[in-house]
């Protein structure tokens, strides 16, 4: 049990955040806009460069490419950036485990 706790302490918080964000994106319903975390939307500003990105990423994961593109064209770029960062963090974690 102590080994598990020691291993868990070594996992970067950023890695947990990015994996959690992918899990959250995959669980949202893109057809329903229940609430928004966007500060611009909450202030009543109509245009925001990031609004719809999470829903577009969900549609992309479901294979609805055209609907995803229409909602936000940068969804595939966002996936690429997130998965690249996860890859880098895991690689750093593995190097730290092998080399101290």
C-alpha contacts under 8 A as a table, 3 or more apart, distances in Angstrom:
res1	aa1	res2	aa2	distance
1	X	4	X	5.20
1	X	5	X	6.45
2	X	5	X	5.07
2	X	6	X	6.09
3	X	6	X	5.03
3	X	7	X	6.04
4	X	7	X	5.05
4	X	8	X	6.03
5	X	8	X	5.05
5	X	9	X	6.23
6	X	9	X	5.27
6	X	10	X	6.74
7	X	10	X	5.36
7	X	11	X	7.00
8	X	11	X	5.48
9	X	12	X	7.84
10	X	93	X	7.74
11	X	15	X	7.08
11	X	16	X	7.58
11	X	93	X	7.19
12	X	15	X	5.37
12	X	16	X	6.78
12	X	89	X	7.68
13	X	16	X	5.15
13	X	17	X	6.21
14	X	17	X	4.92
14	X	18	X	6.23
15	X	18	X	5.29
15	X	19	X	6.20
15	X	86	X	6.10
15	X	89	X	6.35
15	X	90	X	7.70
16	X	19	X	5.31
16	X	20	X	5.95
17	X	20	X	5.07
17	X	21	X	6.07
18	X	21	X	4.96
18	X	22	X	6.35
18	X	82	X	6.75
18	X	86	X	6.75
19	X	22	X	5.24
19	X	23	X	6.32
19	X	86	X	7.42
20	X	23	X	5.00
20	X	24	X	6.08
21	X	24	X	4.99
21	X	25	X	6.08
22	X	25	X	5.09
22	X	26	X	6.25
23	X	26	X	5.23
23	X	27	X	6.43
24	X	27	X	5.21
24	X	28	X	6.47
25	X	28	X	5.64
25	X	54	X	5.83
25	X	55	X	7.26
25	X	57	X	6.90
25	X	58	X	5.78
26	X	57	X	7.98
26	X	58	X	5.44
26	X	61	X	7.29
27	X	58	X	7.84
28	X	55	X	7.22
28	X	58	X	7.10
29	X	32	X	5.79
29	X	33	X	7.99
29	X	55	X	7.35
29	X	58	X	7.82
30	X	33	X	7.17
30	X	55	X	4.66
30	X	56	X	7.34
30	X	58	X	6.62
30	X	59	X	6.82
33	X	36	X	7.39
36	X	41	X	7.08
36	X	42	X	7.13
37	X	41	X	7.99
37	X	42	X	7.60
38	X	41	X	5.31
38	X	42	X	6.24
38	X	51	X	7.08
39	X	42	X	5.01
39	X	43	X	6.17
40	X	43	X	5.09
40	X	44	X	6.46
40	X	45	X	5.30
40	X	46	X	7.65
40	X	47	X	7.84
40	X	48	X	6.59
41	X	44	X	5.16
41	X	45	X	5.34
41	X	46	X	6.40
41	X	47	X	7.76
41	X	48	X	7.29
42	X	45	X	7.46
45	X	48	X	7.50
47	X	51	X	7.91
48	X	51	X	5.49
50	X	53	X	5.56
51	X	54	X	7.73
52	X	55	X	5.29
52	X	56	X	5.97
52	X	71	X	6.09
52	X	72	X	6.10
53	X	56	X	4.99
53	X	57	X	6.08
53	X	71	X	7.40
53	X	72	X	5.63
53	X	74	X	7.30
53	X	75	X	5.97
54	X	57	X	5.07
54	X	58	X	6.27
54	X	75	X	7.71
55	X	58	X	5.03
55	X	59	X	6.27
55	X	68	X	7.73
55	X	71	X	7.68
56	X	59	X	5.06
56	X	60	X	6.13
56	X	67	X	7.48
56	X	68	X	4.41
56	X	69	X	7.08
56	X	71	X	5.61
56	X	72	X	5.68
56	X	73	X	7.99
56	X	75	X	5.82
57	X	60	X	4.97
57	X	61	X	6.22
57	X	68	X	6.78
57	X	75	X	5.03
57	X	76	X	7.11
57	X	78	X	7.86
57	X	79	X	7.30
58	X	61	X	5.11
58	X	62	X	6.36
58	X	68	X	7.90
59	X	62	X	5.02
59	X	63	X	6.38
59	X	64	X	5.24
59	X	65	X	6.94
59	X	67	X	6.85
59	X	68	X	5.24
60	X	63	X	5.09
60	X	64	X	5.44
60	X	65	X	5.38
60	X	68	X	5.48
60	X	75	X	7.28
60	X	76	X	7.51
61	X	64	X	7.52
64	X	67	X	5.63
64	X	68	X	6.12
65	X	68	X	5.07
65	X	69	X	6.10
66	X	69	X	5.10
66	X	70	X	6.20
67	X	70	X	5.12
67	X	71	X	6.20
68	X	71	X	5.20
68	X	72	X	6.15
68	X	73	X	7.03
68	X	75	X	7.18
69	X	72	X	5.27
69	X	73	X	4.45
69	X	74	X	7.63
69	X	75	X	7.42
70	X	73	X	6.53
72	X	75	X	6.07
73	X	76	X	7.51
74	X	77	X	5.15
74	X	78	X	6.18
75	X	78	X	5.08
75	X	79	X	6.33
76	X	79	X	5.08
76	X	80	X	6.18
77	X	80	X	4.96
77	X	81	X	6.16
78	X	81	X	5.09
78	X	82	X	6.13
79	X	82	X	5.20
79	X	83	X	5.98
80	X	83	X	5.31
80	X	84	X	5.92
81	X	84	X	5.12
81	X	85	X	6.20
82	X	85	X	5.18
82	X	86	X	6.22
83	X	86	X	5.00
83	X	87	X	6.05
84	X	87	X	5.03
84	X	88	X	6.22
85	X	88	X	5.09
85	X	89	X	6.17
86	X	89	X	5.19
86	X	90	X	6.15
87	X	90	X	5.24
87	X	91	X	6.07
88	X	91	X	5.04
88	X	92	X	6.14
89	X	92	X	5.09
89	X	93	X	6.10
90	X	93	X	4.92
90	X	94	X	6.13
91	X	94	X	5.14
91	X	95	X	6.22
92	X	95	X	5.08
92	X	96	X	6.11
93	X	96	X	5.14
93	X	97	X	6.22
94	X	97	X	5.04
94	X	98	X	6.32
95	X	98	X	5.19
95	X	99	X	5.85
95	X	100	X	7.71
96	X	99	X	5.23
96	X	100	X	4.98
97	X	100	X	5.66
